[in-house]
């Protein structure tokens, strides 16, 4: 909330405009700016300085994040600054939208995310097909029911992610998988038969069924204890480890990409889209992660995050 105060200095009255900013750790700091004298105080005055306070909030959050988060190799101080600027911009982007525009932007995000995520897995629906399935709830002639169902189910998951209803826990992850696989595979819970995957033509042996619960325990425990890492880095590492475990018999790729967004949104960051045009480099980064090299996946996720905000969210605001 913006407040106006007055100070008399050497017989002259000066006006100061102030706003309190809450940092992610709960601490509150107040930004104050001298706006001179003889200025009328009204809503236009406060609106005039809104941009100033937003920029100051970005600076304060960037400084806070640079001090808090360790491991600056991929997420350098400069990258963290860019990420935190995006987070604050995203906060105000949503704040300045009415209910109808909010619904519209996330409907469009759902279509784009679902199209690209499913296309990475081989789903043949076009972007227009996905919109028809999600919004008109119609089938597409010549397309399999599986392609229709996995598209239709994605909308509910996006809605729940945006409402922060997916904790990073066994029940949260299993629930997400169950929703995505509705009418495709009604088996609930982690896999009971082994699965083998291929990345860049290389066979990857995933965690055997009898060890999945233990490995997912380890992953969730790691996540809960890794708060010294930036949320974007945590999301990337979680994704790589989750895909290596491959805890479900089907749907692991889509679930894994949704979990990345749940991690980001839960921490106040915008969600990201890994485009189908990035499929080869994305799968290559997962293959590198499987071999113990995390950096390529971190870079891939970081780039997708920045691209999604710039090419989706900023473009939406500019042209609607």
MARGU-6943 format. One line per 8 residues: number of its first residue (from 1); their letters; for each residue x negated, z, y of N, C-alpha, C, O. Coordinates in steps of 0.1 Angstrom, whole numbers. Layout:
residues N
NUM) a) X Z Y X Z Y X Z Y X Z Y ~ ...;
end
This chain:
residues 320
1) xxxxxxxx) -8 0 -12 0 0 0 -9 0 12 -18 8 13 ~ -5 -9 22 -13 -10 34 -8 0 45 4 1 47 ~ -17 7 51 -12 16 62 -20 13 75 -31 8 75 ~ -14 17 86 -20 16 99 -22 29 105 -14 38 105 ~ -34 31 111 -37 44 118 -43 41 131 -48 30 134 ~ -43 51 140 -49 49 153 -60 60 156 -59 71 151 ~ -70 56 163 -80 65 167 -83 63 182 -84 51 187 ~ -85 74 189 -88 72 203 -103 75 205 -108 85 201;
9) xxxxxxxx) -110 65 210 -124 66 213 -127 63 227 -125 52 232 ~ -133 73 234 -136 72 248 -124 67 256 -125 59 265 ~ -112 73 253 -100 71 261 -93 58 257 -83 55 263 ~ -98 51 247 -92 38 243 -86 40 228 -92 46 220 ~ -75 34 226 -68 35 213 -72 23 204 -70 11 208 ~ -77 25 193 -81 15 183 -72 16 171 -69 27 166 ~ -69 4 165 -61 4 153 -69 1 141 -79 -7 142 ~ -66 8 130 -73 6 117 -63 3 107 -52 10 106;
17) xxxxxxxx) -65 -7 99 -57 -10 87 -64 -6 75 -75 -9 73 ~ -57 1 66 -63 6 53 -55 3 41 -43 1 42 ~ -62 2 30 -55 0 17 -63 7 6 -75 6 6 ~ -56 15 -2 -63 22 -13 -63 13 -26 -53 6 -29 ~ -75 12 -32 -77 4 -44 -80 12 -56 -89 21 -55 ~ -73 10 -67 -76 18 -79 -85 9 -88 -81 -2 -92 ~ -96 15 -92 -105 8 -101 -101 10 -115 -93 19 -118 ~ -106 2 -124 -102 3 -138 -104 17 -145 -97 21 -154;
25) xxxxxxxx) -113 25 -140 -116 38 -145 -106 49 -139 -108 61 -142 ~ -97 44 -130 -88 54 -125 -92 59 -111 -83 64 -104 ~ -104 57 -107 -109 62 -94 -102 54 -83 -100 42 -84 ~ -99 60 -72 -93 54 -60 -102 53 -49 -108 64 -45 ~ -104 42 -43 -112 41 -31 -104 34 -20 -96 26 -23 ~ -107 38 -8 -99 33 4 -108 23 12 -119 27 16 ~ -102 12 15 -109 2 23 -102 2 37 -90 2 38 ~ -110 3 47 -105 4 61 -112 -6 70 -124 -9 69;
33) xxxxxxxx) -104 -13 78 -109 -23 87 -104 -20 102 -92 -18 104 ~ -113 -21 111 -109 -19 125 -103 -33 130 -110 -43 129 ~ -91 -32 135 -85 -45 139 -83 -46 154 -76 -54 159 ~ -90 -37 161 -90 -37 176 -79 -29 182 -75 -19 177 ~ -75 -34 194 -65 -27 202 -55 -37 208 -58 -49 209 ~ -44 -31 212 -34 -39 218 -27 -49 209 -22 -60 213 ~ -27 -46 196 -21 -55 186 -7 -49 182 -6 -37 179 ~ 2 -58 181 16 -54 176 15 -51 161 10 -59 153;
41) xxxxxxxx) 21 -40 157 21 -36 143 35 -41 137 45 -35 140 ~ 34 -50 128 46 -55 121 42 -60 107 30 -60 104 ~ 51 -66 100 48 -71 87 39 -83 87 31 -85 78 ~ 39 -91 98 30 -102 100 15 -97 101 6 -103 96 ~ 14 -86 108 0 -80 109 -5 -76 96 -17 -80 93 ~ 3 -70 88 -2 -66 74 -4 -78 66 -14 -78 58 ~ 4 -88 67 3 -100 59 -10 -107 62 -17 -113 54 ~ -14 -107 75 -26 -114 80 -38 -109 73 -47 -117 71;
49) xxxxxxxx) -39 -96 70 -51 -90 64 -50 -89 49 -59 -83 42 ~ -40 -94 43 -38 -93 28 -50 -100 21 -55 -94 12 ~ -54 -112 26 -65 -119 19 -78 -111 20 -86 -111 11 ~ -80 -104 31 -92 -96 33 -93 -85 23 -104 -83 17 ~ -82 -78 21 -82 -67 11 -83 -72 -3 -90 -65 -12 ~ -78 -84 -6 -79 -89 -20 -94 -93 -22 -99 -90 -33 ~ -101 -98 -13 -115 -102 -14 -123 -89 -16 -133 -89 -24 ~ -120 -79 -8 -127 -66 -10 -124 -60 -23 -133 -54 -29;
57) xxxxxxxx) -112 -61 -28 -109 -56 -42 -117 -63 -52 -122 -57 -62 ~ -119 -76 -51 -127 -84 -60 -141 -79 -60 -147 -77 -71 ~ -146 -77 -48 -160 -72 -47 -162 -58 -54 -172 -56 -61 ~ -153 -49 -51 -154 -36 -57 -153 -36 -72 -160 -29 -79 ~ -144 -44 -77 -142 -45 -92 -154 -52 -98 -158 -48 -109 ~ -160 -62 -91 -172 -68 -97 -184 -59 -97 -191 -58 -107 ~ -185 -51 -87 -196 -41 -87 -194 -30 -98 -203 -26 -105 ~ -182 -26 -99 -178 -16 -109 -181 -21 -123 -188 -14 -132;
65) xxxxxxxx) -177 -34 -126 -179 -40 -139 -194 -42 -142 -198 -40 -154 ~ -201 -46 -132 -216 -49 -134 -223 -36 -138 -233 -37 -146 ~ -218 -25 -133 -225 -12 -136 -220 -7 -150 -228 -1 -157 ~ -208 -9 -153 -202 -4 -166 -207 -11 -178 -210 -5 -188 ~ -206 -24 -178 -208 -32 -190 -222 -35 -193 -230 -39 -184 ~ -226 -33 -205 -240 -36 -210 -241 -50 -215 -232 -58 -215 ~ -254 -53 -220 -256 -66 -227 -254 -77 -217 -243 -84 -219 ~ -263 -80 -208 -261 -89 -197 -266 -103 -200 -268 -111 -191;
73) xxxxxxxx) -269 -106 -213 -276 -119 -216 -266 -131 -214 -270 -140 -206 ~ -254 -131 -220 -245 -141 -218 -236 -138 -206 -234 -146 -197 ~ -231 -126 -205 -223 -122 -194 -232 -115 -184 -232 -102 -183 ~ -239 -123 -176 -248 -118 -166 -239 -112 -155 -227 -113 -155 ~ -246 -105 -145 -239 -99 -134 -231 -110 -126 -220 -107 -121 ~ -237 -122 -125 -230 -133 -118 -218 -137 -126 -208 -140 -119 ~ -219 -138 -139 -207 -142 -147 -196 -131 -146 -185 -134 -145 ~ -201 -119 -147 -191 -108 -146 -184 -108 -133 -172 -106 -132;
81) xxxxxxxx) -191 -111 -122 -185 -112 -109 -174 -123 -109 -163 -121 -104 ~ -177 -135 -115 -167 -145 -116 -155 -141 -124 -144 -144 -120 ~ -157 -134 -135 -146 -130 -144 -138 -120 -136 -125 -121 -137 ~ -144 -110 -130 -136 -100 -123 -128 -106 -111 -117 -102 -108 ~ -134 -116 -104 -127 -123 -94 -115 -130 -99 -104 -130 -93 ~ -116 -136 -111 -105 -142 -118 -94 -132 -121 -82 -134 -119 ~ -98 -120 -126 -89 -110 -130 -80 -105 -118 -68 -104 -119 ~ -87 -103 -107 -79 -98 -95 -71 -110 -89 -59 -107 -85;
89) xxxxxxxx) -76 -122 -89 -68 -133 -85 -55 -135 -93 -44 -137 -88 ~ -57 -133 -106 -46 -134 -116 -36 -124 -113 -24 -126 -114 ~ -40 -111 -110 -31 -100 -107 -22 -104 -96 -10 -102 -96 ~ -28 -109 -85 -20 -112 -73 -12 -125 -75 -1 -127 -69 ~ -17 -134 -83 -9 -146 -86 4 -143 -93 15 -148 -89 ~ 4 -133 -102 16 -129 -109 25 -121 -100 37 -122 -99 ~ 18 -112 -92 26 -103 -83 34 -111 -72 45 -107 -68 ~ 29 -123 -68 35 -131 -58 46 -141 -63 51 -148 -56;
97) xxxxxxxx) 48 -140 -76 58 -149 -82 71 -142 -85 71 -130 -88 ~ 82 -149 -83 95 -143 -86 97 -144 -101 89 -151 -108 ~ 108 -139 -106 111 -138 -120 112 -152 -127 107 -154 -138 ~ 118 -161 -120 119 -175 -125 106 -182 -127 104 -189 -137 ~ 98 -181 -116 85 -187 -117 76 -181 -128 68 -188 -135 ~ 77 -168 -129 69 -161 -140 73 -166 -153 65 -169 -162 ~ 86 -167 -155 91 -173 -168 86 -187 -170 82 -190 -181 ~ 86 -195 -160 82 -209 -161 68 -210 -164 64 -218 -173;
105) xxxxxxxx) 59 -202 -157 45 -204 -160 41 -200 -174 32 -206 -180 ~ 48 -189 -179 44 -185 -193 51 -194 -203 46 -195 -215 ~ 62 -200 -200 68 -210 -209 58 -222 -210 55 -227 -221 ~ 53 -226 -199 43 -237 -199 30 -233 -207 24 -241 -214 ~ 26 -221 -204 14 -216 -211 16 -216 -226 8 -220 -234 ~ 28 -211 -231 32 -211 -245 31 -224 -251 25 -226 -262 ~ 36 -234 -244 36 -248 -250 22 -253 -251 18 -258 -261 ~ 14 -251 -240 0 -256 -241 -9 -249 -251 -16 -255 -259;
113) xxxxxxxx) -8 -235 -251 -15 -228 -261 -12 -231 -275 -20 -234 -284 ~ 2 -232 -278 6 -235 -291 2 -249 -296 -2 -251 -307 ~ 4 -258 -287 0 -272 -290 -15 -273 -294 -19 -278 -305 ~ -24 -267 -286 -38 -268 -288 -42 -260 -300 -50 -264 -309 ~ -37 -248 -301 -41 -239 -312 -37 -245 -326 -44 -245 -335 ~ -24 -250 -326 -20 -256 -339 -27 -269 -342 -30 -272 -354 ~ -30 -277 -331 -37 -289 -334 -51 -287 -340 -56 -295 -347 ~ -58 -276 -336 -71 -272 -341 -70 -271 -357 -79 -274 -364;
121) xxxxxxxx) -58 -266 -361 -56 -264 -376 -50 -276 -382 -47 -276 -395 ~ -48 -287 -375 -43 -300 -381 -29 -303 -379 -24 -313 -384 ~ -21 -295 -371 -7 -297 -369 -6 -310 -360 -14 -312 -351 ~ 3 -319 -364 3 -332 -358 14 -334 -347 15 -344 -341 ~ 20 -323 -343 30 -323 -332 23 -326 -319 13 -321 -316 ~ 30 -335 -311 25 -338 -297 29 -326 -288 36 -318 -292 ~ 23 -327 -276 27 -317 -266 42 -317 -263 48 -307 -262 ~ 47 -329 -262 62 -331 -260 70 -325 -272 80 -319 -270;
129) xxxxxxxx) 65 -328 -284 72 -323 -296 72 -307 -295 83 -301 -299 ~ 61 -301 -292 60 -287 -291 70 -281 -281 77 -271 -284 ~ 72 -287 -270 81 -283 -260 96 -284 -265 104 -275 -263 ~ 99 -295 -272 112 -297 -278 115 -286 -288 126 -280 -288 ~ 105 -283 -297 107 -273 -307 109 -259 -301 118 -252 -305 ~ 101 -256 -291 102 -242 -286 114 -240 -277 120 -230 -278 ~ 117 -250 -268 128 -248 -258 141 -253 -263 151 -247 -260 ~ 141 -264 -270 154 -269 -275 157 -265 -289 168 -268 -294;
137) xxxxxxxx) 147 -259 -296 149 -255 -310 154 -266 -319 163 -264 -327 ~ 148 -278 -317 151 -289 -325 140 -293 -334 128 -290 -331 ~ 143 -299 -345 133 -304 -354 128 -318 -349 135 -324 -341 ~ 117 -322 -353 111 -335 -349 111 -344 -362 105 -341 -372 ~ 118 -356 -361 119 -365 -373 105 -368 -377 96 -372 -370 ~ 103 -368 -391 90 -372 -397 80 -361 -397 69 -363 -402 ~ 83 -349 -391 73 -338 -391 78 -328 -402 90 -326 -404 ~ 68 -321 -407 71 -311 -418 77 -299 -412 75 -295 -400;
145) xxxxxxxx) 84 -292 -421 91 -279 -416 80 -269 -413 82 -261 -403 ~ 69 -269 -420 58 -260 -416 53 -262 -402 52 -252 -395 ~ 51 -274 -398 47 -277 -384 57 -272 -374 54 -267 -364 ~ 70 -273 -378 81 -269 -369 81 -254 -368 81 -248 -357 ~ 80 -247 -379 81 -232 -380 69 -226 -373 71 -216 -365 ~ 57 -231 -375 46 -224 -369 45 -226 -354 39 -218 -347 ~ 52 -237 -350 53 -239 -335 64 -230 -329 62 -223 -319 ~ 75 -229 -336 87 -221 -331 83 -206 -330 86 -199 -321;
153) xxxxxxxx) 76 -202 -341 72 -187 -341 63 -183 -330 62 -171 -327 ~ 55 -192 -325 45 -189 -315 51 -183 -302 45 -175 -296 ~ 63 -187 -299 69 -183 -286 71 -168 -286 68 -161 -276 ~ 76 -162 -297 78 -148 -298 65 -140 -296 65 -130 -290 ~ 54 -145 -303 42 -139 -302 36 -139 -288 31 -128 -283 ~ 37 -150 -281 32 -151 -267 40 -141 -258 34 -133 -250 ~ 53 -140 -260 62 -131 -252 57 -117 -254 56 -109 -245 ~ 54 -113 -267 50 -99 -270 36 -96 -265 33 -85 -260;
161) xxxxxxxx) 27 -106 -265 14 -104 -260 15 -102 -245 8 -93 -239 ~ 23 -110 -237 24 -108 -223 30 -95 -219 28 -90 -208 ~ 38 -89 -228 44 -76 -226 35 -65 -232 39 -53 -232 ~ 23 -68 -236 13 -59 -241 18 -51 -253 17 -38 -254 ~ 25 -58 -262 31 -51 -274 23 -53 -287 28 -50 -298 ~ 11 -58 -286 2 -59 -298 -10 -50 -296 -20 -55 -290 ~ -10 -38 -301 -23 -30 -301 -32 -36 -311 -28 -42 -321 ~ -45 -34 -309 -55 -38 -319 -56 -28 -330 -65 -19 -329;
169) xxxxxxxx) -48 -29 -340 -46 -20 -351 -42 -27 -363 -37 -39 -362 ~ -42 -21 -374 -37 -27 -387 -23 -31 -385 -19 -43 -387 ~ -14 -22 -381 1 -26 -380 3 -37 -369 11 -46 -372 ~ -5 -37 -358 -3 -47 -348 -7 -61 -353 0 -70 -350 ~ -18 -61 -360 -23 -74 -365 -15 -80 -376 -12 -91 -376 ~ -11 -71 -385 -2 -75 -396 12 -80 -391 17 -89 -396 ~ 17 -73 -381 30 -77 -375 29 -91 -368 37 -99 -370 ~ 18 -93 -361 16 -106 -354 15 -117 -365 22 -127 -363;
177) xxxxxxxx) 8 -115 -376 7 -125 -386 21 -127 -393 24 -139 -395 ~ 28 -117 -395 41 -118 -401 51 -126 -393 59 -134 -398 ~ 50 -124 -379 59 -132 -370 55 -147 -370 64 -155 -371 ~ 42 -149 -370 37 -163 -370 41 -171 -383 42 -183 -383 ~ 41 -163 -394 43 -170 -407 58 -169 -411 61 -173 -423 ~ 67 -165 -402 81 -164 -406 86 -178 -411 84 -188 -404 ~ 93 -178 -422 98 -190 -429 88 -199 -434 91 -210 -440 ~ 75 -195 -433 64 -203 -439 59 -196 -451 57 -202 -462;
185) xxxxxxxx) 56 -183 -449 50 -175 -460 55 -160 -457 50 -154 -448 ~ 64 -155 -465 70 -142 -463 62 -131 -469 66 -119 -467 ~ 50 -133 -475 42 -123 -479 36 -115 -467 31 -121 -458 ~ 37 -102 -468 33 -94 -457 21 -86 -460 20 -80 -471 ~ 12 -85 -451 0 -77 -454 -13 -86 -456 -12 -98 -456 ~ -24 -79 -459 -36 -87 -461 -36 -94 -475 -28 -92 -483 ~ -45 -104 -476 -46 -113 -487 -48 -105 -500 -54 -95 -501 ~ -42 -111 -511 -44 -106 -524 -51 -115 -533 -55 -112 -545;
193) xxxxxxxx) -54 -128 -529 -62 -137 -536 -73 -142 -527 -71 -143 -515 ~ -85 -146 -532 -96 -150 -524 -93 -163 -517 -85 -171 -522 ~ -100 -166 -506 -99 -179 -499 -113 -183 -495 -122 -174 -491 ~ -116 -196 -495 -129 -201 -491 -126 -211 -479 -116 -219 -480 ~ -133 -211 -469 -131 -220 -458 -144 -228 -456 -154 -226 -461 ~ -142 -239 -448 -153 -248 -445 -155 -249 -430 -145 -252 -423 ~ -167 -248 -425 -170 -250 -411 -181 -260 -410 -192 -258 -416 ~ -179 -270 -403 -189 -281 -401 -195 -285 -415 -207 -286 -417;
201) xxxxxxxx) -185 -287 -425 -188 -291 -439 -196 -281 -447 -201 -284 -458 ~ -197 -269 -442 -204 -258 -449 -194 -248 -454 -185 -244 -447 ~ -196 -245 -467 -187 -236 -474 -190 -221 -469 -201 -217 -469 ~ -179 -214 -465 -181 -200 -461 -173 -191 -470 -161 -193 -472 ~ -179 -182 -476 -173 -172 -485 -168 -161 -477 -176 -153 -471 ~ -155 -159 -476 -149 -149 -468 -148 -136 -476 -151 -135 -488 ~ -144 -125 -469 -143 -112 -476 -134 -112 -487 -122 -117 -486 ~ -137 -107 -499 -128 -107 -510 -117 -97 -508 -118 -88 -500;
209) xxxxxxxx) -105 -100 -514 -93 -92 -511 -95 -77 -512 -90 -69 -504 ~ -103 -73 -522 -104 -58 -525 -112 -51 -514 -112 -39 -513 ~ -119 -59 -505 -127 -53 -495 -121 -56 -481 -127 -51 -471 ~ -110 -63 -480 -105 -66 -467 -101 -54 -459 -104 -53 -447 ~ -94 -45 -465 -90 -33 -457 -102 -25 -452 -102 -21 -440 ~ -112 -24 -460 -124 -17 -455 -131 -25 -444 -135 -18 -434 ~ -132 -38 -445 -138 -46 -434 -130 -46 -421 -135 -46 -410 ~ -117 -46 -423 -108 -46 -411 -109 -32 -405 -108 -31 -392;
217) xxxxxxxx) -110 -21 -413 -112 -8 -407 -125 -8 -399 -125 -3 -388 ~ -136 -13 -404 -148 -14 -397 -147 -21 -384 -153 -17 -374 ~ -140 -33 -385 -138 -41 -373 -130 -34 -362 -134 -34 -350 ~ -119 -28 -366 -111 -20 -356 -118 -8 -351 -117 -5 -339 ~ -125 -1 -359 -133 10 -354 -144 6 -345 -146 12 -334 ~ -151 -6 -348 -161 -11 -339 -154 -14 -325 -160 -11 -315 ~ -143 -20 -325 -136 -24 -313 -133 -12 -305 -135 -12 -293 ~ -128 -1 -311 -124 11 -304 -136 18 -298 -135 26 -288;
225) xxxxxxxx) -148 16 -303 -160 22 -299 -169 13 -290 -180 17 -286 ~ -164 2 -287 -173 -8 -280 -169 -10 -265 -170 -21 -260 ~ -164 0 -259 -160 -1 -245 -171 -3 -235 -168 -6 -223 ~ -183 -2 -240 -195 -5 -231 -197 -20 -230 -205 -25 -222 ~ -189 -28 -238 -190 -43 -237 -178 -48 -229 -167 -42 -229 ~ -180 -58 -221 -170 -64 -213 -158 -69 -223 -161 -74 -233 ~ -146 -67 -218 -134 -72 -227 -135 -86 -232 -131 -89 -243 ~ -141 -95 -224 -142 -109 -228 -152 -110 -239 -150 -118 -249;
233) xxxxxxxx) -163 -103 -239 -173 -102 -249 -167 -96 -262 -170 -100 -273 ~ -160 -85 -260 -154 -78 -271 -144 -88 -278 -143 -88 -291 ~ -136 -95 -270 -127 -105 -276 -134 -115 -284 -129 -119 -295 ~ -145 -121 -279 -152 -131 -286 -158 -126 -299 -157 -132 -310 ~ -164 -114 -299 -170 -108 -311 -160 -105 -321 -161 -107 -333 ~ -149 -99 -317 -138 -96 -326 -133 -108 -333 -131 -108 -345 ~ -131 -119 -325 -127 -132 -330 -136 -137 -341 -132 -141 -352 ~ -149 -137 -338 -159 -141 -348 -158 -133 -361 -159 -139 -372;
241) xxxxxxxx) -158 -120 -360 -158 -111 -372 -145 -113 -379 -144 -112 -392 ~ -134 -114 -372 -121 -115 -378 -120 -128 -387 -116 -128 -398 ~ -125 -139 -381 -125 -152 -388 -134 -152 -400 -131 -159 -410 ~ -145 -144 -399 -154 -143 -411 -147 -135 -422 -149 -139 -434 ~ -140 -125 -418 -133 -117 -429 -122 -126 -434 -119 -126 -447 ~ -114 -133 -426 -103 -141 -430 -93 -133 -438 -91 -135 -450 ~ -87 -122 -432 -80 -112 -439 -67 -117 -446 -61 -110 -454 ~ -61 -128 -441 -48 -133 -446 -50 -145 -455 -61 -152 -454;
249) xxxxxxxx) -41 -148 -463 -42 -160 -472 -40 -173 -464 -45 -183 -468 ~ -33 -172 -453 -30 -183 -444 -28 -179 -430 -24 -167 -428 ~ -30 -188 -420 -28 -185 -406 -38 -177 -399 -36 -172 -388 ~ -50 -176 -405 -61 -168 -398 -66 -173 -385 -68 -165 -376 ~ -67 -186 -384 -72 -192 -372 -63 -189 -360 -67 -185 -349 ~ -50 -192 -362 -40 -190 -352 -39 -175 -348 -38 -172 -336 ~ -38 -167 -358 -38 -152 -355 -50 -148 -347 -49 -140 -338 ~ -62 -152 -351 -74 -149 -344 -74 -153 -330 -79 -145 -321;
257) xxxxxxxx) -69 -164 -327 -69 -169 -313 -58 -161 -305 -60 -158 -293 ~ -47 -157 -311 -37 -149 -305 -43 -135 -302 -40 -129 -291 ~ -51 -130 -311 -56 -116 -310 -66 -116 -298 -66 -107 -290 ~ -74 -127 -296 -83 -128 -284 -75 -126 -272 -79 -119 -263 ~ -63 -132 -271 -55 -131 -259 -49 -118 -257 -47 -113 -246 ~ -45 -112 -269 -39 -98 -268 -50 -88 -262 -47 -80 -254 ~ -62 -90 -266 -73 -81 -261 -75 -83 -246 -76 -74 -239 ~ -75 -96 -242 -76 -99 -227 -65 -94 -219 -66 -87 -209;
265) xxxxxxxx) -53 -97 -224 -41 -93 -216 -39 -78 -215 -35 -73 -205 ~ -42 -71 -226 -41 -57 -227 -50 -50 -216 -47 -39 -211 ~ -61 -57 -212 -70 -52 -202 -68 -58 -189 -76 -55 -179 ~ -57 -66 -187 -54 -71 -174 -60 -84 -170 -59 -89 -159 ~ -66 -91 -180 -72 -105 -178 -62 -115 -182 -53 -113 -191 ~ -63 -127 -176 -54 -138 -181 -58 -143 -195 -69 -142 -199 ~ -48 -148 -202 -51 -154 -215 -58 -167 -214 -59 -173 -203 ~ -64 -171 -225 -72 -184 -225 -66 -194 -236 -59 -190 -245;
273) xxxxxxxx) -70 -206 -234 -66 -217 -244 -79 -224 -248 -87 -228 -240 ~ -81 -224 -261 -92 -233 -267 -86 -246 -270 -77 -247 -279 ~ -90 -256 -263 -83 -269 -264 -88 -277 -276 -98 -274 -282 ~ -79 -285 -281 -82 -293 -293 -94 -302 -291 -101 -306 -301 ~ -96 -306 -278 -108 -314 -275 -121 -307 -277 -131 -313 -278 ~ -120 -293 -278 -132 -285 -280 -133 -281 -295 -141 -273 -298 ~ -125 -287 -303 -124 -282 -317 -138 -283 -324 -142 -273 -331 ~ -145 -294 -323 -158 -295 -329 -168 -284 -325 -174 -277 -333;
281) xxxxxxxx) -169 -282 -312 -179 -272 -306 -174 -258 -310 -182 -249 -312 ~ -161 -256 -310 -155 -243 -313 -158 -239 -327 -163 -228 -330 ~ -156 -248 -337 -158 -246 -351 -173 -244 -353 -178 -236 -362 ~ -181 -252 -346 -196 -250 -347 -200 -236 -342 -210 -231 -348 ~ -194 -231 -332 -197 -218 -327 -193 -207 -337 -200 -197 -338 ~ -182 -209 -344 -178 -200 -354 -188 -200 -366 -191 -190 -372 ~ -193 -213 -369 -203 -214 -380 -216 -207 -377 -222 -200 -385 ~ -220 -208 -364 -232 -201 -359 -230 -186 -360 -239 -179 -364;
289) xxxxxxxx) -218 -181 -357 -215 -167 -357 -216 -162 -372 -221 -151 -374 ~ -211 -170 -381 -211 -167 -395 -226 -164 -400 -228 -157 -409 ~ -235 -172 -393 -249 -171 -397 -256 -160 -389 -269 -159 -390 ~ -249 -152 -381 -255 -141 -374 -259 -145 -360 -266 -137 -353 ~ -255 -156 -354 -258 -160 -341 -245 -160 -332 -237 -169 -333 ~ -244 -150 -324 -232 -147 -317 -231 -155 -303 -220 -157 -298 ~ -242 -159 -298 -242 -164 -284 -234 -176 -282 -227 -177 -272 ~ -234 -185 -291 -226 -198 -290 -211 -195 -289 -205 -202 -280;
297) xxxxxxxx) -206 -186 -296 -192 -183 -296 -189 -176 -283 -178 -179 -277 ~ -197 -167 -278 -195 -160 -266 -194 -170 -254 -186 -169 -245 ~ -204 -180 -254 -204 -190 -244 -191 -199 -244 -185 -202 -234 ~ -187 -202 -257 -175 -210 -259 -162 -203 -253 -154 -209 -247 ~ -161 -190 -256 -150 -182 -252 -150 -180 -237 -140 -182 -230 ~ -162 -178 -231 -163 -176 -217 -159 -189 -209 -152 -189 -199 ~ -164 -201 -214 -160 -213 -208 -145 -216 -209 -139 -221 -199 ~ -139 -213 -221 -125 -215 -222 -117 -206 -213 -107 -211 -207;
305) xxxxxxxx) -122 -194 -211 -115 -185 -202 -115 -190 -187 -105 -190 -181 ~ -127 -194 -183 -128 -199 -169 -120 -212 -167 -113 -214 -157 ~ -121 -221 -177 -114 -234 -176 -99 -232 -176 -92 -239 -169 ~ -94 -223 -184 -79 -220 -185 -74 -215 -172 -64 -220 -167 ~ -81 -206 -166 -77 -201 -153 -77 -212 -142 -67 -214 -135 ~ -88 -219 -142 -89 -230 -131 -80 -242 -134 -74 -246 -124 ~ -79 -246 -146 -72 -259 -149 -57 -256 -153 -49 -266 -153 ~ -53 -244 -155 -39 -241 -159 -33 -233 -148 -24 -237 -141;
313) xxxxxxxx) -37 -220 -146 -31 -211 -137 -32 -216 -122 -22 -216 -115 ~ -44 -219 -118 -46 -223 -104 -39 -237 -101 -33 -238 -91 ~ -39 -246 -111 -32 -258 -109 -17 -256 -108 -10 -263 -100 ~ -12 -247 -116 3 -244 -116 6 -240 -102 16 -245 -96 ~ -1 -230 -96 2 -225 -83 1 -236 -72 9 -236 -63 ~ -9 -245 -74 -11 -255 -64 0 -265 -64 4 -270 -53 ~ 6 -269 -75 15 -280 -76 30 -276 -79 38 -284 -81 ~ 33 -263 -78 47 -259 -80 52 -251 -68 63 -246 -68;
end
